[in-house]
Amino acid sequence: MEISSIVKKQRAYFATGATREVDKRIAILKRLQQAIRNHETRLAEAMKKDLGKSPSESYMCEVGLTLSELSYQISHLKRWAKPKRRGTDLTNFHGKSFSVREPYGCVLVMSPWNYPFLLCVEPMIGAIAAGNCCVLKPSAYSPATSAAIKELVKEVFPEEYVAVVEGGRAENSALLEERFDYIFFTGGVAAGRLVMEKAAAHLTPVTLELGGKSPCIVDKTADLKLAAARIAFGKYLNCGQTCVAPDYLLIDRSVKDAFLEQFIRTVKRMYGEKPLENPDYGKIINRKHFDRICGLMDSKKLVYGGETDADALRIAPAVMDHVSRADAVMQEEIFGPVLPVLTFDEIGQAFDFVLEGEKPLAGYLFTRNKETEKRFLEQVSFGGGCINDTIVHLATSRMGFGGVGNSGMGSYHGCKSFETFTHEKNILKKYGWIDLPLRYQPYSGRKDGLIRMFLK
């Protein structure tokens, strides 16, 4: 169906009020929950085809997280949707202040290919919980998962409620020419700028979930064995194609060699001596990105891994040492299984290094020093992150997730998703049994004195 026709149908459907009743929202979210369970095998097969993900990884990082978010939304939605009492100041005596959350209307969710199910369906859950109609645009780079999502959505929702638009740049362009009431975009910085530019034509509010070079800092007090395991997990999960993956390592020079020894031992234990033969180790999404990542690796600085299989689009976990900001691998977000290692002599040098670049989506610090932790949180700006772990801060519905500066704007997950996809309408209800005359002309010295007594 033509995109303009879909949007028109959704606007008409929203105008009927069919999406607003909270009990109906909960009922359809429960239908979605069951449908995802029914389609789990189909979704795993699709993600294996697109990204080489194992069934375990597909469930842990995509389907399972989506089901967890659904459960959280379902169990909390009634409370979130209730009007909230607010305080009323003396100048508005006698009255009642409260806020209500209303859905925007017809919203657009544009998702990327690296977590093609999670990053498409999870924002949609927030949009539906908030009472909107929704157009989903999965990535053309993950066609098998996009087709599976379309099949799933069609089983649960009529097209005038939720519709999936497949395709590439032409469809993206056509969607951005439409007037939506909200746009939620996850992807790269350049595309995010285009989305914001198009949204500005209609003054459409946006959430942009972007990326950046997320630093991982390890000081000399850190538990090196624990740090090695958790950094390896975060870096090489999904072959490094994770927006919050540790992009590069900043480590105290005095513990670098001991850490790398531990890190390489850990990577071998996780992925085997020959990772390219590991059936549970995924692949790069396409040849374009495969070639780009290979171009970032400097063979003279490789100290571990980096073997490639061009036919299978696979790159083994790689570690580069003696890296500087001038190296190609430090010029862009890597989005692949290559870990550059840089050193510092004093923790302030590490913080300064991060601050010299754009604000990243995530920040990670491994330390046992509480003062270092305090300085990191106070001095270094980033979207969100972890102390003594990596990436798992996004795996919760109890905190919002989002970027800052060049890494994005807005946040979602749990209540933040509900708030993102609703407008807070603030109301003052005044009662008529008293009407203070202070605001009405003619003014007088006595009135002026009373006004100044109330407003100070």
C-alpha positions as CSV (number, residue, x, y, z in Angstrom):
1,M,0.0,0.0,0.0
2,E,1.2,3.5,-0.7
3,I,2.8,5.2,2.3
4,S,0.6,8.3,2.2
5,S,-2.5,6.0,2.2
6,I,-1.2,4.1,5.3
7,V,-0.6,7.4,7.2
8,K,-4.0,8.7,6.2
9,K,-5.7,5.4,7.4
10,Q,-3.8,5.6,10.7
11,R,-4.8,9.2,11.3
12,A,-8.5,8.3,10.7
13,Y,-8.2,5.3,13.0
14,F,-6.6,7.3,15.8
15,A,-9.3,9.9,15.5
16,T,-11.9,7.3,16.4
17,G,-10.4,7.0,19.8
18,A,-9.9,3.2,19.4
19,T,-6.3,3.3,20.7
20,R,-6.9,5.3,23.8
21,E,-8.6,3.0,26.3
22,V,-5.9,1.6,28.6
23,D,-7.5,-1.8,29.0
24,K,-7.5,-2.3,25.2
25,R,-3.9,-1.2,25.0
26,I,-3.0,-3.8,27.6
27,A,-5.0,-6.5,25.8
28,I,-3.3,-5.9,22.5
29,L,0.2,-5.8,24.2
30,K,-0.6,-9.2,25.7
31,R,-1.6,-10.5,22.2
32,L,1.8,-9.2,20.9
33,Q,3.6,-10.9,23.8
34,Q,2.0,-14.3,22.9
35,A,2.7,-13.8,19.2
36,I,6.4,-13.1,19.9
37,R,6.6,-16.4,21.8
38,N,4.9,-18.2,19.0
39,H,7.2,-16.7,16.4
40,E,10.4,-17.2,18.4
41,T,11.9,-19.9,16.2
42,R,11.0,-17.9,13.0
43,L,12.7,-14.8,14.4
44,A,15.8,-16.7,15.5
45,E,16.1,-18.2,12.0
46,A,15.8,-14.7,10.5
47,M,18.5,-13.2,12.7
48,K,20.8,-16.1,12.0
49,K,20.4,-15.4,8.3
50,D,20.9,-11.7,8.6
51,L,23.7,-11.5,11.2
52,G,24.7,-15.1,12.0
53,K,23.4,-14.8,15.5
54,S,23.0,-18.0,17.5
55,P,19.6,-18.8,19.0
56,S,20.9,-18.2,22.5
57,E,22.2,-14.7,21.5
58,S,19.0,-13.9,19.6
59,Y,16.9,-14.7,22.7
60,M,19.2,-13.1,25.2
61,C,19.8,-9.8,23.3
62,E,16.6,-9.4,21.3
63,V,13.5,-11.6,21.8
64,G,14.0,-12.0,25.6
65,L,14.7,-8.3,26.2
66,T,11.6,-7.4,24.2
67,L,9.4,-9.8,26.1
68,S,10.8,-8.4,29.4
69,E,10.0,-4.9,28.3
70,L,6.5,-6.0,27.3
71,S,5.9,-7.5,30.7
72,Y,7.1,-4.4,32.4
73,Q,4.9,-2.1,30.3
74,I,1.8,-4.3,30.8
75,S,2.2,-4.4,34.5
76,H,2.8,-0.7,35.0
77,L,0.7,0.9,32.3
78,K,-2.4,1.6,34.3
79,R,-0.5,3.5,36.9
80,W,1.4,5.5,34.4
81,A,-1.7,6.5,32.5
82,K,-3.5,7.9,35.6
83,P,-3.7,11.7,36.0
84,K,-1.0,12.9,38.4
85,R,-1.8,15.4,41.1
86,R,0.4,18.5,41.3
87,G,0.8,21.1,43.9
88,T,-1.2,24.3,43.6
89,D,0.4,27.6,44.8
90,L,-1.4,30.2,46.9
91,T,-1.9,32.6,43.9
92,N,-4.2,30.0,42.3
93,F,-6.3,29.4,45.4
94,H,-8.8,27.7,45.3
95,G,-7.9,25.2,42.6
96,K,-6.6,21.8,41.7
97,S,-3.5,21.2,39.5
98,F,-2.9,17.9,37.7
99,S,-1.3,16.5,34.6
100,V,-2.6,14.0,32.1
101,R,-0.6,12.0,29.4
102,E,-2.1,12.0,25.9
103,P,-0.8,10.1,22.9
104,Y,0.7,12.1,20.0
105,G,-1.2,10.3,17.3
106,C,0.5,8.7,14.4
107,V,4.2,8.0,15.1
108,L,7.1,6.7,13.0
109,V,9.7,4.3,14.3
110,M,12.8,3.8,12.1
111,S,15.2,1.1,13.2
112,P,18.7,-0.2,12.3
113,W,20.0,-3.6,11.3
114,N,22.3,-4.5,14.1
115,Y,19.6,-5.5,16.6
116,P,16.9,-5.7,14.0
117,F,14.1,-7.1,16.2
118,L,14.8,-5.4,19.5
119,L,15.4,-1.9,18.2
120,C,12.3,-2.1,16.0
121,V,9.7,-3.7,18.3
122,E,10.8,-2.2,21.7
123,P,10.1,1.4,20.7
124,M,6.9,0.3,19.1
125,I,5.8,-1.2,22.4
126,G,6.2,2.2,24.0
127,A,4.2,3.9,21.2
128,I,1.3,1.4,21.6
129,A,1.4,1.5,25.4
130,A,1.1,5.3,25.1
131,G,-2.0,5.0,22.8
132,N,-0.6,5.9,19.4
133,C,-0.8,4.4,15.9
134,C,2.5,3.4,14.6
135,V,4.4,3.0,11.3
136,L,7.5,0.7,11.6
137,K,10.4,1.0,9.1
138,P,12.9,-1.8,9.7
139,S,16.3,-1.7,8.0
140,A,16.7,-2.9,4.5
141,Y,20.1,-4.4,5.5
142,S,18.4,-7.1,7.6
143,P,15.7,-8.3,5.1
144,A,14.9,-11.6,6.7
145,T,14.2,-10.1,10.1
146,S,12.2,-7.3,8.5
147,A,10.0,-9.8,6.8
148,A,9.5,-11.8,10.0
149,I,8.6,-8.6,11.8
150,K,6.0,-7.7,9.2
151,E,4.5,-11.2,9.4
152,L,4.3,-10.9,13.2
153,V,2.8,-7.4,13.3
154,K,0.2,-8.3,10.7
155,E,-0.9,-11.2,12.9
156,V,-1.5,-8.9,15.8
157,F,-2.5,-5.4,14.5
158,P,-4.7,-4.1,11.7
159,E,-2.7,-2.0,9.3
160,E,-4.6,1.2,10.4
161,Y,-3.2,0.6,13.9
162,V,0.4,-0.6,13.2
163,A,1.9,-1.0,9.7
164,V,5.4,-2.2,8.6
165,V,7.0,-0.5,5.6
166,E,9.8,-2.5,4.1
167,G,12.4,-1.2,1.6
168,G,15.4,1.0,1.4
169,R,16.3,4.6,0.8
170,A,13.3,5.4,-1.4
171,E,10.9,4.2,1.3
172,N,12.9,6.1,4.0
173,S,12.7,9.3,1.9
174,A,9.0,8.9,1.3
175,L,8.2,8.3,5.0
176,L,10.2,11.4,6.0
177,E,8.2,13.5,3.6
178,E,5.0,12.6,5.5
179,R,3.8,14.5,8.5
180,F,4.0,12.3,11.6
181,D,3.2,13.4,15.1
182,Y,6.5,11.9,16.5
183,I,9.5,10.3,15.0
184,F,11.7,7.8,16.8
185,F,15.0,7.0,15.0
186,T,17.8,4.7,15.8
187,G,20.8,4.7,13.6
188,G,23.9,6.6,12.5
189,V,24.7,10.3,13.1
190,A,24.5,11.4,9.5
191,A,21.1,9.8,9.0
192,G,20.0,11.2,12.3
193,R,20.7,14.7,11.1
194,L,18.6,14.1,8.0
195,V,15.7,12.8,10.1
196,M,15.9,15.9,12.3
197,E,16.0,18.2,9.2
198,K,13.0,16.6,7.7
199,A,11.1,16.6,11.0
200,A,11.8,20.3,11.4
201,A,9.7,21.1,8.3
202,H,6.6,20.1,10.3
203,L,8.0,20.9,13.8
204,T,7.7,17.2,14.6
205,P,9.4,16.2,17.9
206,V,12.0,13.5,17.6
207,T,14.0,11.0,19.6
208,L,17.4,10.2,18.1
209,E,19.3,7.1,19.3
210,L,22.7,7.4,17.6
211,G,26.1,6.3,18.6
212,G,29.7,7.4,18.9
213,K,33.1,6.2,20.1
214,S,32.2,4.9,23.6
215,P,35.3,4.7,25.8
216,C,36.2,2.0,28.3
217,I,38.6,3.1,31.0
218,V,40.5,0.6,33.2
219,D,42.6,2.0,36.1
220,K,45.3,0.3,38.0
221,T,43.0,-0.7,40.9
222,A,40.6,-2.6,38.7
223,D,39.9,-6.4,39.0
224,L,41.7,-7.3,35.7
225,K,40.2,-10.8,35.4
226,L,36.6,-9.5,35.8
227,A,37.3,-6.5,33.5
228,A,38.7,-8.8,30.8
229,A,35.6,-11.0,30.8
230,R,33.1,-8.1,30.8
231,I,34.9,-6.0,28.2
232,A,35.3,-9.0,25.9
233,F,31.6,-9.7,26.3
234,G,30.6,-6.2,25.5
235,K,33.1,-5.6,22.7
236,Y,32.6,-8.8,20.7
237,L,28.9,-9.4,21.2
238,N,27.2,-9.3,17.8
239,C,30.7,-9.1,16.3
240,G,31.0,-5.6,17.8
241,Q,28.0,-4.3,15.9
242,T,26.5,-2.8,19.0
243,C,25.9,0.9,19.4
244,V,27.0,0.8,23.1
245,A,29.9,-1.5,22.6
246,P,33.2,-0.4,24.2
247,D,34.7,1.3,21.1
248,Y,38.3,1.7,22.5
249,L,40.2,0.8,25.7
250,L,42.0,3.4,27.8
251,I,44.1,1.6,30.3
252,D,46.7,2.6,32.9
253,R,50.1,1.8,31.4
254,S,51.2,0.0,34.6
255,V,48.6,-2.8,34.2
256,K,48.2,-2.9,30.4
257,D,50.4,-6.0,29.8
258,A,48.8,-8.0,32.6
259,F,45.4,-7.0,31.3
260,L,46.0,-7.9,27.7
261,E,47.4,-11.3,28.8
262,Q,44.2,-11.9,30.7
263,F,42.0,-10.5,28.0
264,I,43.4,-12.6,25.2
265,R,43.1,-15.7,27.4
266,T,39.4,-14.8,28.0
267,V,38.6,-14.3,24.3
268,K,40.1,-17.7,23.5
269,R,38.0,-19.3,26.2
270,M,34.8,-17.6,25.0
271,Y,35.2,-18.0,21.2
272,G,37.8,-20.8,20.9
273,E,41.3,-20.8,19.3
274,K,39.7,-20.4,15.8
275,P,36.7,-18.0,16.2
276,L,35.9,-18.2,12.5
277,E,35.0,-21.8,12.9
278,N,32.7,-21.1,15.9
279,P,29.1,-21.6,14.8
280,D,27.9,-19.2,17.5
281,Y,30.1,-16.4,16.4
282,G,28.2,-14.1,14.0
283,K,29.1,-12.2,10.9
284,I,29.3,-8.6,9.6
285,I,26.1,-7.4,8.1
286,N,27.3,-6.9,4.5
287,R,30.4,-6.6,2.3
288,K,30.4,-2.8,2.6
289,H,30.8,-2.8,6.4
290,F,33.2,-5.8,6.2
291,D,35.6,-3.9,3.9
292,R,35.2,-0.8,6.0
293,I,36.2,-2.6,9.3
294,C,39.1,-4.4,7.6
295,G,40.3,-1.0,6.4
296,L,40.5,0.2,10.0
297,M,42.9,-2.6,11.1
298,D,46.6,-1.9,11.0
299,S,48.5,-5.2,10.7
300,K,51.6,-3.6,12.3
301,K,49.6,-2.9,15.5
302,L,47.5,-6.1,15.7
303,V,48.6,-8.1,18.7
304,Y,45.8,-10.7,18.6
305,G,43.2,-12.0,16.1
306,G,41.8,-10.1,13.1
307,E,41.7,-13.1,10.8
308,T,39.0,-12.7,8.1
309,D,36.8,-14.8,5.9
310,A,35.5,-12.5,3.1
311,D,33.1,-15.1,1.7
312,A,31.4,-15.6,5.0
313,L,31.8,-11.9,6.0
314,R,33.5,-12.9,9.3
315,I,36.2,-11.1,11.2
316,A,37.8,-12.7,14.2
317,P,38.0,-10.7,17.5
318,A,41.0,-8.4,17.1
319,V,43.1,-6.4,19.5
320,M,45.3,-3.5,18.4
321,D,48.0,-2.1,20.7
322,H,50.1,1.1,20.7
323,V,47.2,3.0,19.1
324,S,47.0,6.8,19.0
325,R,44.2,9.2,18.2
326,A,45.8,9.6,14.7
327,D,45.2,6.0,13.7
328,A,42.3,5.3,11.2
329,V,40.6,3.1,13.8
330,M,40.2,6.2,16.0
331,Q,38.6,8.4,13.4
332,E,35.1,6.8,13.4
333,E,32.9,4.5,15.3
334,I,34.3,1.0,14.7
335,F,31.1,-1.0,14.9
336,G,33.1,-4.2,14.5
337,P,35.2,-6.7,16.5
338,V,38.3,-4.6,16.8
339,L,39.5,-3.2,20.1
340,P,42.1,-0.4,20.0
341,V,44.2,-0.1,23.2
342,L,45.6,3.3,24.4
343,T,47.4,4.0,27.6
344,F,47.5,6.8,30.2
345,D,49.7,7.5,33.2
346,E,47.2,9.4,35.3
347,I,43.4,9.0,35.3
348,G,42.9,12.6,34.5
349,Q,44.6,12.0,31.2
350,A,42.0,9.4,30.3
351,F,39.1,11.7,31.2
352,D,40.7,14.6,29.1
353,F,41.1,12.2,26.1
354,V,37.4,11.4,26.2
355,L,36.4,15.0,26.6
356,E,38.3,16.1,23.6
357,G,35.9,14.1,21.3
358,E,32.2,14.2,20.8
359,K,30.0,13.0,23.7
360,P,29.6,9.2,23.3
361,L,26.5,7.1,23.8
362,A,28.1,5.1,26.5
363,G,30.9,5.3,29.0
364,Y,32.6,2.5,31.0
365,L,35.0,2.6,34.0
366,F,36.6,-0.3,35.8
367,T,38.0,0.7,39.1
368,R,37.9,0.0,42.9
369,N,38.6,3.6,43.7
370,K,35.5,5.5,44.8
371,E,37.2,8.9,44.2
372,T,38.0,7.9,40.6
373,E,34.4,6.7,40.1
374,K,33.1,10.1,41.5
375,R,35.4,12.1,39.2
376,F,34.3,10.0,36.2
377,L,30.6,10.6,36.8
378,E,31.1,14.3,37.4
379,Q,33.6,15.1,34.7
380,V,32.8,12.9,31.7
381,S,29.6,13.4,29.7
382,F,28.0,10.4,28.0
383,G,24.5,9.0,27.4
384,G,24.7,6.2,30.0
385,G,27.0,3.5,31.1
386,C,28.4,1.2,33.7
387,I,30.9,1.0,36.5
388,N,32.8,-2.3,36.4
389,D,30.7,-3.7,33.5
390,T,29.8,-3.0,29.9
391,I,26.5,-2.6,27.9
392,V,24.2,-4.2,30.4
393,H,22.9,-0.9,31.6
394,L,20.5,-0.9,28.6
395,A,19.0,-4.3,29.6
396,T,16.6,-2.9,32.1
397,S,13.1,-1.3,32.0
398,R,13.7,0.6,35.2
399,M,16.1,3.2,33.8
400,G,15.9,5.2,30.6
401,F,18.4,4.7,27.8
402,G,19.5,7.4,25.4
403,G,22.3,9.6,24.2
404,V,23.5,13.2,24.7
405,G,25.0,15.7,22.3
406,N,26.2,14.0,19.1
407,S,25.1,10.6,20.4
408,G,21.4,11.4,20.4
409,M,18.6,13.1,22.2
410,G,15.7,11.7,24.2
411,S,15.4,8.3,26.0
412,Y,13.3,5.2,26.3
413,H,12.7,1.9,28.1
414,G,10.0,1.4,30.7
415,C,8.3,4.5,31.9
416,K,10.6,6.6,29.8
417,S,9.1,5.0,26.7
418,F,5.6,5.9,27.8
419,E,6.7,9.5,28.5
420,T,8.5,9.7,25.2
421,F,5.4,8.8,23.2
422,T,3.0,11.0,25.1
423,H,2.5,14.7,25.6
424,E,2.2,15.8,29.2
425,K,-0.9,18.1,29.4
426,N,-0.9,20.2,32.6
427,I,-4.2,21.4,33.9
428,L,-5.3,23.9,36.5
429,K,-8.9,23.5,37.5
430,K,-10.3,26.6,39.3
431,Y,-13.3,26.6,41.5
432,G,-15.9,29.4,41.4
433,W,-16.8,29.9,45.0
434,I,-14.1,32.5,45.4
435,D,-12.5,34.9,42.8
436,L,-9.8,37.1,44.2
437,P,-10.0,40.6,42.7
438,L,-6.2,41.3,42.7
439,R,-5.6,40.6,39.0
440,Y,-8.4,42.8,37.7
441,Q,-8.2,46.6,37.0
442,P,-8.4,49.2,38.3
443,Y,-5.2,48.6,40.2
444,S,-4.4,50.4,43.6
445,G,-1.6,50.6,46.1
446,R,-3.4,48.1,48.3
447,K,-3.8,45.6,45.4
448,D,-0.1,46.1,44.5
449,G,1.0,45.4,48.0
450,L,-1.0,42.2,48.1
451,I,0.3,41.1,44.7
452,R,3.8,41.6,45.9
453,M,3.1,39.6,49.0
454,F,2.0,36.6,47.0
455,L,4.6,36.9,44.2
456,K,8.1,37.0,45.7
